[in-house]
């Protein structure tokens, strides 16, 4: 099973936003967002959260998600 990493910190830095600001703008709960941002690889992620984050950063989902293990 593959693992993914969400490039939340990279996109937040580009916008000059903190994780708290990303949470407020996206509607993704801060503790969930922090877990996603800190994890080097996740086996499962809430797809709705990925959609909200991609919309918030104005990027395609494919740009936000990185495969780290196959």
C-alpha positions, -999 to +999 in steps of 0.1 A: +000+000+000+013+034-009+018+063+014+013+100+006+025+133+020+005+165+017+026+195+007+007+218+032+038+236+047+052+244+012+020+260+000+013+278+032+049+293+031+043+304-005+012+323+006+028+335+039+002+317+060+005+299+093-011+265+097-038+282+118-046+305+089-048+276+065-072+259+089-094+290+092-094+296+054-100+259+045-124+248+072-101+218+080-098+213+117-064+226+130-054+194+148-061+174+116-042+199+095-012+199+119-011+160+118-012+161+079+015+188+078+039+170+102+036+135+089+063+123+065+038+098+051+001+089+056-017+057+047-051+074+048-063+110+044-098+124+044-105+132+007-128+161+016-099+177+035-077+173+004-103+190-017-107+219+007-070+224+009-065+223-028-093+249-032-078+270-005-043+270-021-058+273-056-040+243-068-050+209-083-051+179-059-023+164-079+000+193-069-009+190-032-003+152-029+031+136-031+036+098-032+063+088-007+061+050-009+047+024-032 
